């Protein structure tokens, strides 16, 4: 299920506020993993709330919280997402986010792995576009934090390009400081 596009209405409205960070294969927020355990089995979602939209003409904000039920060996989870997009200049955007997944561990989960206690991500993206839309540039920094991992894993990128009807060129430089990046839903994206 995690490889198909999101179809749940709750996650689709203003989805770009949460899901357009990073690049394909390295996304800090992937809503398809919410409501699934590590093996892809469904877990009931108890409740969810979201507020998203424009707070000014140039500022968009998204706040979301989801609660999943404990099922078998899988503890209940609390998912929180905060994202802010600020338009700068005429066609450029500065975006920042904080995503958190925290397990609600109880007496039924005595053998719970400390690595599953929480997963947290924070990052910032800057996307530049000139007035014609032909020249583009981007830079980003994303960090992932887990219990008992002393150094945050991070992903950085910088790039740019020219896009025209007859000619397109793009240059992108990316760096990952660890073998794996851990998403909010704890899906693991291999850096290779």
C-alpha positions as CSV (number, residue, x, y, z in Angstrom):
1,X,0.0,0.0,0.0
2,X,2.8,2.5,0.7
3,X,3.9,2.5,-3.0
4,X,0.5,3.7,-4.4
5,X,-0.6,7.4,-4.4
6,X,-2.4,8.7,-1.4
7,X,-6.2,8.5,-1.8
8,X,-7.5,9.3,1.7
9,X,-9.3,12.6,1.5
10,X,-8.0,13.7,4.9
11,X,-4.4,13.8,3.6
12,X,-5.1,15.1,0.1
13,X,-6.3,18.7,0.7
14,X,-3.3,21.0,0.7
15,X,-1.1,17.9,0.7
16,X,1.8,19.9,-0.9
17,X,2.3,21.7,2.4
18,X,3.5,18.5,4.0
19,X,4.6,16.2,1.1
20,X,6.7,18.4,-1.2
21,X,9.9,18.4,0.9
22,X,13.0,16.5,-0.2
23,X,13.1,14.5,-3.5
24,X,11.5,11.3,-4.6
25,X,13.0,8.5,-2.6
26,X,13.9,10.8,0.3
27,X,10.8,12.3,1.7
28,X,10.6,13.2,5.4
29,X,6.8,13.0,5.4
30,X,4.9,10.1,3.7
31,X,1.3,9.9,4.7
32,X,0.8,6.4,3.3
33,X,2.6,5.0,6.3
34,X,0.2,6.5,8.8
35,X,-2.2,3.7,9.8
36,X,0.2,0.9,8.9
37,X,2.6,-1.1,11.1
38,X,6.2,-1.9,10.1
39,X,4.9,-4.9,8.0
40,X,2.3,-2.9,6.1
41,X,-0.7,-4.2,8.1
42,X,-3.5,-1.8,8.8
43,X,-3.7,-0.2,12.2
44,X,-6.9,1.7,13.2
45,X,-6.7,5.5,13.2
46,X,-8.5,6.8,16.3
47,X,-8.7,10.5,15.5
48,X,-7.1,13.2,13.4
49,X,-7.2,17.0,13.1
50,X,-5.8,19.3,10.5
51,X,-5.7,23.0,9.9
52,X,-4.2,24.2,6.6
53,X,-4.5,27.2,4.3
54,X,-3.4,30.8,3.9
55,X,-2.9,33.1,6.9
56,X,-1.7,36.0,4.7
57,X,-1.5,36.5,0.9
58,X,2.1,35.1,0.9
59,X,2.1,32.7,3.9
60,X,0.6,29.2,4.0
61,X,0.6,27.0,7.1
62,X,-0.3,23.5,7.8
63,X,-0.9,21.8,11.2
64,X,-1.9,18.1,11.6
65,X,-2.1,15.6,14.3
66,X,-3.2,11.9,14.0
67,X,-3.6,9.2,16.7
68,X,-3.4,5.5,15.9
69,X,-4.5,2.6,18.1
70,X,-2.2,0.0,19.5
71,X,-2.6,-3.3,17.8
72,X,-0.7,-6.5,18.8
73,X,3.0,-5.8,19.2
74,X,2.6,-2.3,17.6
75,X,2.1,0.5,20.1
76,X,-0.3,3.4,19.4
77,X,1.3,6.4,17.7
78,X,0.9,10.1,17.8
79,X,1.8,11.9,14.6
80,X,2.3,15.7,14.5
81,X,3.2,17.8,11.4
82,X,3.9,21.5,11.2
83,X,4.7,23.2,7.9
84,X,5.1,26.9,6.9
85,X,5.5,28.2,3.3
86,X,6.5,31.8,2.8
87,X,6.5,33.4,-0.6
88,X,9.6,35.6,-1.2
89,X,10.1,37.8,-4.2
90,X,7.5,37.2,-6.9
91,X,7.8,33.4,-7.6
92,X,10.1,32.0,-4.9
93,X,9.2,30.1,-1.7
94,X,11.0,29.5,1.6
95,X,9.5,26.4,3.4
96,X,10.2,25.0,6.9
97,X,8.7,22.0,8.7
98,X,8.8,19.8,11.8
99,X,7.4,16.3,11.8
100,X,7.1,14.1,14.9
101,X,6.0,10.5,15.4
102,X,5.9,9.4,19.1
103,X,4.9,5.9,20.3
104,X,2.4,5.7,23.2
105,X,4.1,2.8,25.1
106,X,2.1,0.9,27.8
107,X,2.5,-2.3,29.8
108,X,1.6,-4.4,26.8
109,X,4.7,-3.3,25.0
110,X,7.5,-4.4,27.3
111,X,9.8,-5.6,24.5
112,X,9.3,-2.4,22.6
113,X,12.5,-1.3,20.8
114,X,13.9,2.0,22.0
115,X,14.6,2.9,18.3
116,X,10.8,2.9,17.8
117,X,10.1,5.4,20.6
118,X,10.1,8.3,18.3
119,X,11.1,9.6,14.9
120,X,11.5,13.4,14.3
121,X,12.4,15.4,11.2
122,X,13.0,19.1,10.7
123,X,14.1,20.9,7.6
124,X,14.1,24.0,5.4
125,X,13.8,24.4,1.6
126,X,14.3,27.4,-0.6
127,X,13.0,27.2,-4.2
128,X,13.8,30.1,-6.5
129,X,12.1,30.9,-9.8
130,X,12.7,34.0,-12.0
131,X,9.7,35.9,-13.4
132,X,9.8,33.9,-16.7
133,X,9.8,30.6,-14.9
134,X,12.8,29.5,-17.0
135,X,15.5,29.8,-14.4
136,X,15.1,27.8,-11.2
137,X,17.3,27.1,-8.2
138,X,16.8,25.2,-4.9
139,X,18.6,24.4,-1.7
140,X,17.5,22.3,1.3
141,X,18.6,20.8,4.6
142,X,16.7,18.0,6.3
143,X,17.6,16.3,9.6
144,X,16.2,13.1,11.2
145,X,16.4,12.3,14.9
146,X,15.9,8.9,16.6
147,X,16.3,7.7,20.2
148,X,19.8,6.2,20.9
149,X,21.2,7.7,17.7
150,X,23.6,10.4,18.9
151,X,24.2,12.2,15.6
152,X,21.3,13.3,13.5
153,X,21.1,11.9,10.0
154,X,20.8,14.6,7.4
155,X,20.2,15.2,3.7
156,X,21.3,18.4,1.9
157,X,20.8,19.4,-1.7
158,X,21.6,22.4,-3.9
159,X,20.8,22.7,-7.6
160,X,19.4,24.7,-10.4
161,X,18.3,24.6,-14.0
162,X,17.0,26.3,-17.1
163,X,13.8,25.0,-18.6
164,X,12.6,26.1,-22.0
165,X,10.5,24.5,-24.8
166,X,13.6,23.7,-26.8
167,X,16.3,23.3,-24.2
168,X,16.4,22.1,-20.6
169,X,19.4,21.6,-18.3
170,X,19.4,20.7,-14.6
171,X,22.3,20.3,-12.2
172,X,21.7,18.9,-8.7
173,X,24.2,18.1,-5.9
174,X,22.9,16.0,-3.0
175,X,24.5,14.6,0.1
176,X,23.3,12.1,2.7
177,X,25.4,11.7,5.8
178,X,24.2,8.1,6.7
179,X,23.1,4.9,5.1
180,X,19.4,5.6,5.8
181,X,17.0,8.4,6.3
182,X,14.1,7.7,8.6
183,X,10.8,9.2,7.8
184,X,8.0,10.4,10.1
185,X,6.1,7.1,9.5
186,X,9.3,5.1,10.1
187,X,9.5,3.9,6.5
188,X,13.2,3.6,5.7
189,X,14.4,5.1,2.4
190,X,17.7,3.6,1.3
191,X,20.2,6.3,0.2
192,X,21.7,4.1,-2.5
